[in-house]
Amino acid sequence: MGFFDLFKTKEHDQFDDKGNILCPKCHSNDVIEIIYGLPSDELVKESRQGKFALGGCCVDESNPNWECSICHTRF
Ligand SMILES: [Zn+2]
């Protein structure tokens, strides 16, 4: 049980056969989590390494959970 397992994915999310989430536009599995809220220093450091994206502090129902590293679609 890792940190990211705590996040619930949306029902329409697509996955490949290894369980990696897929970009709905280019179908790449090079997709990173978008983290909302005020990030810790550790989160900022890891986001700069491309492990995930920072979505800012304003969160609402329509905010995307994922960002494609290839085409930068957020979904
Ligand atoms: Zn994409």
PDB file of the backbone (N, CA, C, O) and the ligand in Angstrom, with CONECT records:
HET     ZN  A 101       1
ATOM      1  N   MET A   1       0.851  -1.193   0.000  1.00  0.00           N
ATOM      2  CA  MET A   1       0.000   0.000   0.000  1.00  0.00           C
ATOM      3  C   MET A   1       0.879   1.232   0.000  1.00  0.00           C
ATOM      4  O   MET A   1       1.467   1.588   1.022  1.00  0.00           O
ATOM      5  N   GLY A   2       0.969   1.895  -1.171  1.00  0.00           N
ATOM      6  CA  GLY A   2       1.804   3.078  -1.269  1.00  0.00           C
ATOM      7  C   GLY A   2       1.009   4.344  -1.067  1.00  0.00           C
ATOM      8  O   GLY A   2      -0.214   4.322  -0.928  1.00  0.00           O
ATOM      9  N   PHE A   3       1.710   5.419  -1.053  1.00  0.00           N
ATOM     10  CA  PHE A   3       1.089   6.733  -0.873  1.00  0.00           C
ATOM     11  C   PHE A   3       0.016   6.985  -1.925  1.00  0.00           C
ATOM     12  O   PHE A   3      -1.068   7.472  -1.605  1.00  0.00           O
ATOM     13  N   PHE A   4       0.316   6.655  -3.181  1.00  0.00           N
ATOM     14  CA  PHE A   4      -0.604   6.979  -4.262  1.00  0.00           C
ATOM     15  C   PHE A   4      -1.810   6.052  -4.324  1.00  0.00           C
ATOM     16  O   PHE A   4      -2.802   6.368  -4.982  1.00  0.00           O
ATOM     17  N   ASP A   5      -1.733   4.909  -3.644  1.00  0.00           N
ATOM     18  CA  ASP A   5      -2.884   4.011  -3.595  1.00  0.00           C
ATOM     19  C   ASP A   5      -4.039   4.635  -2.824  1.00  0.00           C
ATOM     20  O   ASP A   5      -5.181   4.186  -2.927  1.00  0.00           O
ATOM     21  N   LEU A   6      -3.735   5.670  -2.052  1.00  0.00           N
ATOM     22  CA  LEU A   6      -4.772   6.315  -1.251  1.00  0.00           C
ATOM     23  C   LEU A   6      -5.706   7.157  -2.116  1.00  0.00           C
ATOM     24  O   LEU A   6      -6.815   7.489  -1.700  1.00  0.00           O
ATOM     25  N   PHE A   7      -5.250   7.499  -3.323  1.00  0.00           N
ATOM     26  CA  PHE A   7      -6.061   8.326  -4.196  1.00  0.00           C
ATOM     27  C   PHE A   7      -7.041   7.468  -4.978  1.00  0.00           C
ATOM     28  O   PHE A   7      -6.657   6.458  -5.566  1.00  0.00           O
ATOM     29  N   LYS A   8      -8.296   7.866  -4.985  1.00  0.00           N
ATOM     30  CA  LYS A   8      -9.316   7.174  -5.776  1.00  0.00           C
ATOM     31  C   LYS A   8      -9.281   7.693  -7.207  1.00  0.00           C
ATOM     32  O   LYS A   8      -9.189   8.900  -7.432  1.00  0.00           O
ATOM     33  N   THR A   9      -9.354   6.797  -8.159  1.00  0.00           N
ATOM     34  CA  THR A   9      -9.391   7.212  -9.554  1.00  0.00           C
ATOM     35  C   THR A   9     -10.839   7.336 -10.011  1.00  0.00           C
ATOM     36  O   THR A   9     -11.747   6.759  -9.413  1.00  0.00           O
ATOM     37  N   LYS A  10     -11.037   8.101 -11.082  1.00  0.00           N
ATOM     38  CA  LYS A  10     -12.371   8.283 -11.624  1.00  0.00           C
ATOM     39  C   LYS A  10     -12.808   7.046 -12.405  1.00  0.00           C
ATOM     40  O   LYS A  10     -11.969   6.288 -12.891  1.00  0.00           O
ATOM     41  N   GLU A  11     -14.101   6.843 -12.523  1.00  0.00           N
ATOM     42  CA  GLU A  11     -14.624   5.638 -13.166  1.00  0.00           C
ATOM     43  C   GLU A  11     -14.274   5.547 -14.639  1.00  0.00           C
ATOM     44  O   GLU A  11     -14.106   4.450 -15.173  1.00  0.00           O
ATOM     45  N   HIS A  12     -14.162   6.705 -15.307  1.00  0.00           N
ATOM     46  CA  HIS A  12     -13.897   6.671 -16.743  1.00  0.00           C
ATOM     47  C   HIS A  12     -12.413   6.563 -17.059  1.00  0.00           C
ATOM     48  O   HIS A  12     -12.050   6.501 -18.233  1.00  0.00           O
ATOM     49  N   ASP A  13     -11.549   6.537 -16.063  1.00  0.00           N
ATOM     50  CA  ASP A  13     -10.128   6.415 -16.338  1.00  0.00           C
ATOM     51  C   ASP A  13      -9.826   5.106 -17.060  1.00  0.00           C
ATOM     52  O   ASP A  13     -10.429   4.069 -16.781  1.00  0.00           O
ATOM     53  N   GLN A  14      -8.881   5.178 -17.993  1.00  0.00           N
ATOM     54  CA  GLN A  14      -8.496   3.989 -18.743  1.00  0.00           C
ATOM     55  C   GLN A  14      -7.152   3.482 -18.228  1.00  0.00           C
ATOM     56  O   GLN A  14      -6.294   4.268 -17.827  1.00  0.00           O
ATOM     57  N   PHE A  15      -6.979   2.163 -18.244  1.00  0.00           N
ATOM     58  CA  PHE A  15      -5.745   1.565 -17.774  1.00  0.00           C
ATOM     59  C   PHE A  15      -5.205   0.587 -18.813  1.00  0.00           C
ATOM     60  O   PHE A  15      -5.967  -0.001 -19.581  1.00  0.00           O
ATOM     61  N   ASP A  16      -3.893   0.421 -18.828  1.00  0.00           N
ATOM     62  CA  ASP A  16      -3.330  -0.627 -19.671  1.00  0.00           C
ATOM     63  C   ASP A  16      -3.349  -1.956 -18.918  1.00  0.00           C
ATOM     64  O   ASP A  16      -3.855  -2.028 -17.798  1.00  0.00           O
ATOM     65  N   ASP A  17      -2.797  -3.016 -19.536  1.00  0.00           N
ATOM     66  CA  ASP A  17      -2.900  -4.340 -18.909  1.00  0.00           C
ATOM     67  C   ASP A  17      -2.021  -4.496 -17.681  1.00  0.00           C
ATOM     68  O   ASP A  17      -2.138  -5.490 -16.964  1.00  0.00           O
ATOM     69  N   LYS A  18      -1.146  -3.536 -17.425  1.00  0.00           N
ATOM     70  CA  LYS A  18      -0.344  -3.569 -16.194  1.00  0.00           C
ATOM     71  C   LYS A  18      -0.954  -2.703 -15.092  1.00  0.00           C
ATOM     72  O   LYS A  18      -0.401  -2.587 -13.998  1.00  0.00           O
ATOM     73  N   GLY A  19      -2.106  -2.095 -15.399  1.00  0.00           N
ATOM     74  CA  GLY A  19      -2.768  -1.269 -14.403  1.00  0.00           C
ATOM     75  C   GLY A  19      -2.290   0.167 -14.400  1.00  0.00           C
ATOM     76  O   GLY A  19      -2.665   0.945 -13.522  1.00  0.00           O
ATOM     77  N   ASN A  20      -1.454   0.533 -15.384  1.00  0.00           N
ATOM     78  CA  ASN A  20      -1.043   1.932 -15.489  1.00  0.00           C
ATOM     79  C   ASN A  20      -2.158   2.748 -16.119  1.00  0.00           C
ATOM     80  O   ASN A  20      -2.818   2.301 -17.057  1.00  0.00           O
ATOM     81  N   ILE A  21      -2.361   3.955 -15.591  1.00  0.00           N
ATOM     82  CA  ILE A  21      -3.408   4.806 -16.144  1.00  0.00           C
ATOM     83  C   ILE A  21      -2.957   5.363 -17.495  1.00  0.00           C
ATOM     84  O   ILE A  21      -1.778   5.658 -17.687  1.00  0.00           O
ATOM     85  N   LEU A  22      -3.900   5.504 -18.429  1.00  0.00           N
ATOM     86  CA  LEU A  22      -3.575   5.938 -19.784  1.00  0.00           C
ATOM     87  C   LEU A  22      -4.144   7.317 -20.076  1.00  0.00           C
ATOM     88  O   LEU A  22      -5.230   7.662 -19.612  1.00  0.00           O
ATOM     89  N   CYS A  23      -3.404   8.099 -20.846  1.00  0.00           N
ATOM     90  CA  CYS A  23      -3.891   9.389 -21.319  1.00  0.00           C
ATOM     91  C   CYS A  23      -5.046   9.171 -22.287  1.00  0.00           C
ATOM     92  O   CYS A  23      -4.917   8.370 -23.213  1.00  0.00           O
ATOM     93  N   PRO A  24      -6.183   9.867 -22.102  1.00  0.00           N
ATOM     94  CA  PRO A  24      -7.335   9.686 -22.992  1.00  0.00           C
ATOM     95  C   PRO A  24      -7.089  10.247 -24.390  1.00  0.00           C
ATOM     96  O   PRO A  24      -7.808   9.898 -25.326  1.00  0.00           O
ATOM     97  N   LYS A  25      -6.090  11.107 -24.546  1.00  0.00           N
ATOM     98  CA  LYS A  25      -5.839  11.739 -25.834  1.00  0.00           C
ATOM     99  C   LYS A  25      -4.815  10.962 -26.663  1.00  0.00           C
ATOM    100  O   LYS A  25      -5.087  10.604 -27.809  1.00  0.00           O
ATOM    101  N   CYS A  26      -3.628  10.698 -26.080  1.00  0.00           N
ATOM    102  CA  CYS A  26      -2.565  10.042 -26.859  1.00  0.00           C
ATOM    103  C   CYS A  26      -2.326   8.599 -26.407  1.00  0.00           C
ATOM    104  O   CYS A  26      -1.499   7.902 -26.993  1.00  0.00           O
ATOM    105  N   HIS A  27      -3.031   8.149 -25.386  1.00  0.00           N
ATOM    106  CA  HIS A  27      -2.953   6.780 -24.871  1.00  0.00           C
ATOM    107  C   HIS A  27      -1.568   6.402 -24.369  1.00  0.00           C
ATOM    108  O   HIS A  27      -1.223   5.222 -24.302  1.00  0.00           O
ATOM    109  N   SER A  28      -0.783   7.399 -24.019  1.00  0.00           N
ATOM    110  CA  SER A  28       0.491   7.136 -23.353  1.00  0.00           C
ATOM    111  C   SER A  28       0.224   6.731 -21.907  1.00  0.00           C
ATOM    112  O   SER A  28      -0.745   7.183 -21.297  1.00  0.00           O
ATOM    113  N   ASN A  29       1.096   5.869 -21.359  1.00  0.00           N
ATOM    114  CA  ASN A  29       0.980   5.588 -19.923  1.00  0.00           C
ATOM    115  C   ASN A  29       1.975   6.417 -19.117  1.00  0.00           C
ATOM    116  O   ASN A  29       2.195   6.159 -17.933  1.00  0.00           O
ATOM    117  N   ASP A  30       2.575   7.415 -19.766  1.00  0.00           N
ATOM    118  CA  ASP A  30       3.499   8.315 -19.070  1.00  0.00           C
ATOM    119  C   ASP A  30       2.693   9.445 -18.444  1.00  0.00           C
ATOM    120  O   ASP A  30       2.738  10.589 -18.897  1.00  0.00           O
ATOM    121  N   VAL A  31       1.965   9.104 -17.408  1.00  0.00           N
ATOM    122  CA  VAL A  31       0.993  10.001 -16.790  1.00  0.00           C
ATOM    123  C   VAL A  31       1.396  10.219 -15.339  1.00  0.00           C
ATOM    124  O   VAL A  31       1.771   9.279 -14.639  1.00  0.00           O
ATOM    125  N   ILE A  32       1.314  11.465 -14.898  1.00  0.00           N
ATOM    126  CA  ILE A  32       1.681  11.767 -13.523  1.00  0.00           C
ATOM    127  C   ILE A  32       0.479  12.304 -12.752  1.00  0.00           C
ATOM    128  O   ILE A  32      -0.439  12.896 -13.320  1.00  0.00           O
ATOM    129  N   GLU A  33       0.516  12.078 -11.451  1.00  0.00           N
ATOM    130  CA  GLU A  33      -0.535  12.547 -10.560  1.00  0.00           C
ATOM    131  C   GLU A  33      -0.439  14.059 -10.385  1.00  0.00           C
ATOM    132  O   GLU A  33       0.659  14.610 -10.315  1.00  0.00           O
ATOM    133  N   ILE A  34      -1.587  14.726 -10.316  1.00  0.00           N
ATOM    134  CA  ILE A  34      -1.610  16.148  -9.971  1.00  0.00           C
ATOM    135  C   ILE A  34      -1.957  16.260  -8.491  1.00  0.00           C
ATOM    136  O   ILE A  34      -2.988  15.762  -8.037  1.00  0.00           O
ATOM    137  N   ILE A  35      -1.080  16.919  -7.757  1.00  0.00           N
ATOM    138  CA  ILE A  35      -1.273  17.075  -6.322  1.00  0.00           C
ATOM    139  C   ILE A  35      -1.799  18.480  -6.031  1.00  0.00           C
ATOM    140  O   ILE A  35      -1.223  19.468  -6.486  1.00  0.00           O
ATOM    141  N   TYR A  36      -2.881  18.565  -5.282  1.00  0.00           N
ATOM    142  CA  TYR A  36      -3.461  19.860  -4.928  1.00  0.00           C
ATOM    143  C   TYR A  36      -3.143  20.226  -3.497  1.00  0.00           C
ATOM    144  O   TYR A  36      -2.759  19.388  -2.681  1.00  0.00           O
ATOM    145  N   GLY A  37      -3.315  21.500  -3.222  1.00  0.00           N
ATOM    146  CA  GLY A  37      -3.073  21.989  -1.879  1.00  0.00           C
ATOM    147  C   GLY A  37      -1.674  22.565  -1.763  1.00  0.00           C
ATOM    148  O   GLY A  37      -0.928  22.620  -2.741  1.00  0.00           O
ATOM    149  N   LEU A  38      -1.336  22.981  -0.586  1.00  0.00           N
ATOM    150  CA  LEU A  38      -0.030  23.573  -0.343  1.00  0.00           C
ATOM    151  C   LEU A  38       0.991  22.445  -0.210  1.00  0.00           C
ATOM    152  O   LEU A  38       0.915  21.644   0.721  1.00  0.00           O
ATOM    153  N   PRO A  39       1.952  22.382  -1.147  1.00  0.00           N
ATOM    154  CA  PRO A  39       2.891  21.255  -1.115  1.00  0.00           C
ATOM    155  C   PRO A  39       3.976  21.430  -0.068  1.00  0.00           C
ATOM    156  O   PRO A  39       4.376  22.553   0.239  1.00  0.00           O
ATOM    157  N   SER A  40       4.450  20.328   0.475  1.00  0.00           N
ATOM    158  CA  SER A  40       5.618  20.365   1.359  1.00  0.00           C
ATOM    159  C   SER A  40       6.873  20.549   0.516  1.00  0.00           C
ATOM    160  O   SER A  40       6.825  20.418  -0.707  1.00  0.00           O
ATOM    161  N   ASP A  41       7.979  20.849   1.153  1.00  0.00           N
ATOM    162  CA  ASP A  41       9.245  20.996   0.432  1.00  0.00           C
ATOM    163  C   ASP A  41       9.578  19.725  -0.336  1.00  0.00           C
ATOM    164  O   ASP A  41      10.102  19.777  -1.449  1.00  0.00           O
ATOM    165  N   GLU A  42       9.269  18.590   0.267  1.00  0.00           N
ATOM    166  CA  GLU A  42       9.548  17.307  -0.372  1.00  0.00           C
ATOM    167  C   GLU A  42       8.723  17.127  -1.643  1.00  0.00           C
ATOM    168  O   GLU A  42       9.225  16.624  -2.649  1.00  0.00           O
ATOM    169  N   LEU A  43       7.445  17.544  -1.595  1.00  0.00           N
ATOM    170  CA  LEU A  43       6.579  17.442  -2.769  1.00  0.00           C
ATOM    171  C   LEU A  43       7.053  18.351  -3.896  1.00  0.00           C
ATOM    172  O   LEU A  43       7.035  17.959  -5.063  1.00  0.00           O
ATOM    173  N   VAL A  44       7.476  19.563  -3.550  1.00  0.00           N
ATOM    174  CA  VAL A  44       7.981  20.484  -4.559  1.00  0.00           C
ATOM    175  C   VAL A  44       9.210  19.897  -5.234  1.00  0.00           C
ATOM    176  O   VAL A  44       9.356  19.978  -6.454  1.00  0.00           O
ATOM    177  N   LYS A  45      10.085  19.311  -4.442  1.00  0.00           N
ATOM    178  CA  LYS A  45      11.304  18.697  -4.971  1.00  0.00           C
ATOM    179  C   LYS A  45      10.956  17.564  -5.941  1.00  0.00           C
ATOM    180  O   LYS A  45      11.520  17.476  -7.031  1.00  0.00           O
ATOM    181  N   GLU A  46      10.033  16.708  -5.538  1.00  0.00           N
ATOM    182  CA  GLU A  46       9.673  15.560  -6.374  1.00  0.00           C
ATOM    183  C   GLU A  46       8.924  15.993  -7.625  1.00  0.00           C
ATOM    184  O   GLU A  46       9.059  15.356  -8.670  1.00  0.00           O
ATOM    185  N   SER A  47       8.129  17.071  -7.542  1.00  0.00           N
ATOM    186  CA  SER A  47       7.414  17.545  -8.734  1.00  0.00           C
ATOM    187  C   SER A  47       8.404  18.074  -9.767  1.00  0.00           C
ATOM    188  O   SER A  47       8.177  17.957 -10.971  1.00  0.00           O
ATOM    189  N   ARG A  48       9.508  18.658  -9.289  1.00  0.00           N
ATOM    190  CA  ARG A  48      10.528  19.152 -10.226  1.00  0.00           C
ATOM    191  C   ARG A  48      11.253  18.002 -10.915  1.00  0.00           C
ATOM    192  O   ARG A  48      11.827  18.177 -11.990  1.00  0.00           O
ATOM    193  N   GLN A  49      11.225  16.840 -10.299  1.00  0.00           N
ATOM    194  CA  GLN A  49      11.836  15.648 -10.913  1.00  0.00           C
ATOM    195  C   GLN A  49      10.854  14.964 -11.858  1.00  0.00           C
ATOM    196  O   GLN A  49      11.173  13.932 -12.449  1.00  0.00           O
ATOM    197  N   GLY A  50       9.647  15.544 -12.001  1.00  0.00           N
ATOM    198  CA  GLY A  50       8.670  15.008 -12.939  1.00  0.00           C
ATOM    199  C   GLY A  50       7.878  13.843 -12.408  1.00  0.00           C
ATOM    200  O   GLY A  50       7.234  13.130 -13.178  1.00  0.00           O
ATOM    201  N   LYS A  51       7.909  13.630 -11.091  1.00  0.00           N
ATOM    202  CA  LYS A  51       7.155  12.514 -10.525  1.00  0.00           C
ATOM    203  C   LYS A  51       5.659  12.805 -10.510  1.00  0.00           C
ATOM    204  O   LYS A  51       4.842  11.893 -10.636  1.00  0.00           O
ATOM    205  N   PHE A  52       5.306  14.071 -10.357  1.00  0.00           N
ATOM    206  CA  PHE A  52       3.917  14.478 -10.455  1.00  0.00           C
ATOM    207  C   PHE A  52       3.854  15.978 -10.646  1.00  0.00           C
ATOM    208  O   PHE A  52       4.870  16.669 -10.568  1.00  0.00           O
ATOM    209  N   ALA A  53       2.642  16.482 -10.900  1.00  0.00           N
ATOM    210  CA  ALA A  53       2.445  17.908 -11.141  1.00  0.00           C
ATOM    211  C   ALA A  53       1.768  18.538  -9.935  1.00  0.00           C
ATOM    212  O   ALA A  53       1.032  17.872  -9.207  1.00  0.00           O
ATOM    213  N   LEU A  54       2.017  19.807  -9.733  1.00  0.00           N
ATOM    214  CA  LEU A  54       1.347  20.525  -8.653  1.00  0.00           C
ATOM    215  C   LEU A  54       0.184  21.328  -9.236  1.00  0.00           C
ATOM    216  O   LEU A  54       0.362  22.107 -10.171  1.00  0.00           O
ATOM    217  N   GLY A  55      -1.011  21.126  -8.669  1.00  0.00           N
ATOM    218  CA  GLY A  55      -2.222  21.716  -9.230  1.00  0.00           C
ATOM    219  C   GLY A  55      -2.652  23.005  -8.577  1.00  0.00           C
ATOM    220  O   GLY A  55      -3.641  23.605  -8.997  1.00  0.00           O
ATOM    221  N   GLY A  56      -1.939  23.448  -7.562  1.00  0.00           N
ATOM    222  CA  GLY A  56      -2.309  24.676  -6.882  1.00  0.00           C
ATOM    223  C   GLY A  56      -3.231  24.414  -5.706  1.00  0.00           C
ATOM    224  O   GLY A  56      -3.562  23.270  -5.397  1.00  0.00           O
ATOM    225  N   CYS A  57      -3.633  25.480  -5.067  1.00  0.00           N
ATOM    226  CA  CYS A  57      -4.373  25.358  -3.818  1.00  0.00           C
ATOM    227  C   CYS A  57      -5.888  25.291  -4.001  1.00  0.00           C
ATOM    228  O   CYS A  57      -6.602  24.831  -3.110  1.00  0.00           O
ATOM    229  N   CYS A  58      -6.379  25.748  -5.156  1.00  0.00           N
ATOM    230  CA  CYS A  58      -7.823  25.825  -5.352  1.00  0.00           C
ATOM    231  C   CYS A  58      -8.355  24.509  -5.931  1.00  0.00           C
ATOM    232  O   CYS A  58      -8.050  24.155  -7.069  1.00  0.00           O
ATOM    233  N   VAL A  59      -9.130  23.811  -5.155  1.00  0.00           N
ATOM    234  CA  VAL A  59      -9.629  22.508  -5.565  1.00  0.00           C
ATOM    235  C   VAL A  59     -11.147  22.559  -5.692  1.00  0.00           C
ATOM    236  O   VAL A  59     -11.836  23.034  -4.790  1.00  0.00           O
ATOM    237  N   ASP A  60     -11.663  22.069  -6.814  1.00  0.00           N
ATOM    238  CA  ASP A  60     -13.113  21.885  -6.923  1.00  0.00           C
ATOM    239  C   ASP A  60     -13.408  20.553  -7.593  1.00  0.00           C
ATOM    240  O   ASP A  60     -12.490  19.811  -7.941  1.00  0.00           O
ATOM    241  N   GLU A  61     -14.682  20.251  -7.772  1.00  0.00           N
ATOM    242  CA  GLU A  61     -15.119  18.943  -8.259  1.00  0.00           C
ATOM    243  C   GLU A  61     -14.555  18.595  -9.630  1.00  0.00           C
ATOM    244  O   GLU A  61     -14.304  17.426  -9.923  1.00  0.00           O
ATOM    245  N   SER A  62     -14.355  19.613 -10.474  1.00  0.00           N
ATOM    246  CA  SER A  62     -13.970  19.347 -11.851  1.00  0.00           C
ATOM    247  C   SER A  62     -12.461  19.287 -12.061  1.00  0.00           C
ATOM    248  O   SER A  62     -12.000  19.076 -13.182  1.00  0.00           O
ATOM    249  N   ASN A  63     -11.693  19.470 -10.994  1.00  0.00           N
ATOM    250  CA  ASN A  63     -10.249  19.454 -11.173  1.00  0.00           C
ATOM    251  C   ASN A  63      -9.751  18.083 -11.615  1.00  0.00           C
ATOM    252  O   ASN A  63     -10.191  17.060 -11.090  1.00  0.00           O
ATOM    253  N   PRO A  64      -8.843  18.062 -12.571  1.00  0.00           N
ATOM    254  CA  PRO A  64      -8.308  16.780 -13.039  1.00  0.00           C
ATOM    255  C   PRO A  64      -7.378  16.142 -12.011  1.00  0.00           C
ATOM    256  O   PRO A  64      -6.802  16.830 -11.169  1.00  0.00           O
ATOM    257  N   ASN A  65      -7.239  14.826 -12.088  1.00  0.00           N
ATOM    258  CA  ASN A  65      -6.355  14.088 -11.184  1.00  0.00           C
ATOM    259  C   ASN A  65      -5.005  13.775 -11.807  1.00  0.00           C
ATOM    260  O   ASN A  65      -4.041  13.502 -11.093  1.00  0.00           O
ATOM    261  N   TRP A  66      -4.928  13.813 -13.133  1.00  0.00           N
ATOM    262  CA  TRP A  66      -3.753  13.292 -13.831  1.00  0.00           C
ATOM    263  C   TRP A  66      -3.284  14.256 -14.912  1.00  0.00           C
ATOM    264  O   TRP A  66      -4.084  15.006 -15.472  1.00  0.00           O
ATOM    265  N   GLU A  67      -1.993  14.235 -15.201  1.00  0.00           N
ATOM    266  CA  GLU A  67      -1.458  15.007 -16.321  1.00  0.00           C
ATOM    267  C   GLU A  67      -0.562  14.105 -17.150  1.00  0.00           C
ATOM    268  O   GLU A  67       0.302  13.407 -16.620  1.00  0.00           O
ATOM    269  N   CYS A  68      -0.782  14.129 -18.476  1.00  0.00           N
ATOM    270  CA  CYS A  68       0.041  13.360 -19.401  1.00  0.00           C
ATOM    271  C   CYS A  68       1.382  14.060 -19.587  1.00  0.00           C
ATOM    272  O   CYS A  68       1.430  15.259 -19.861  1.00  0.00           O
ATOM    273  N   SER A  69       2.478  13.304 -19.437  1.00  0.00           N
ATOM    274  CA  SER A  69       3.806  13.887 -19.616  1.00  0.00           C
ATOM    275  C   SER A  69       4.129  14.125 -21.079  1.00  0.00           C
ATOM    276  O   SER A  69       5.049  14.880 -21.393  1.00  0.00           O
ATOM    277  N   ILE A  70       3.386  13.494 -21.982  1.00  0.00           N
ATOM    278  CA  ILE A  70       3.668  13.600 -23.411  1.00  0.00           C
ATOM    279  C   ILE A  70       2.940  14.792 -24.028  1.00  0.00           C
ATOM    280  O   ILE A  70       3.572  15.665 -24.623  1.00  0.00           O
ATOM    281  N   CYS A  71       1.594  14.833 -23.888  1.00  0.00           N
ATOM    282  CA  CYS A  71       0.817  15.890 -24.558  1.00  0.00           C
ATOM    283  C   CYS A  71       0.296  16.919 -23.558  1.00  0.00           C
ATOM    284  O   CYS A  71      -0.358  17.885 -23.952  1.00  0.00           O
ATOM    285  N   HIS A  72       0.576  16.724 -22.268  1.00  0.00           N
ATOM    286  CA  HIS A  72       0.203  17.641 -21.192  1.00  0.00           C
ATOM    287  C   HIS A  72      -1.298  17.831 -21.038  1.00  0.00           C
ATOM    288  O   HIS A  72      -1.750  18.829 -20.477  1.00  0.00           O
ATOM    289  N   THR A  73      -2.069  16.871 -21.538  1.00  0.00           N
ATOM    290  CA  THR A  73      -3.503  16.862 -21.259  1.00  0.00           C
ATOM    291  C   THR A  73      -3.721  16.566 -19.782  1.00  0.00           C
ATOM    292  O   THR A  73      -3.117  15.655 -19.216  1.00  0.00           O
ATOM    293  N   ARG A  74      -4.594  17.351 -19.175  1.00  0.00           N
ATOM    294  CA  ARG A  74      -4.986  17.052 -17.792  1.00  0.00           C
ATOM    295  C   ARG A  74      -6.368  16.429 -17.814  1.00  0.00           C
ATOM    296  O   ARG A  74      -7.249  16.905 -18.531  1.00  0.00           O
ATOM    297  N   PHE A  75      -6.573  15.381 -17.049  1.00  0.00           N
ATOM    298  CA  PHE A  75      -7.831  14.682 -17.079  1.00  0.00           C
ATOM    299  C   PHE A  75      -8.175  14.083 -15.733  1.00  0.00           C
ATOM    300  O   PHE A  75      -9.221  13.450 -15.589  1.00  0.00           O
TER     301      PHE A  75
HETATM  302 ZN    ZN A 101      -1.234  12.367 -23.715  1.00  0.00          ZN2+
END
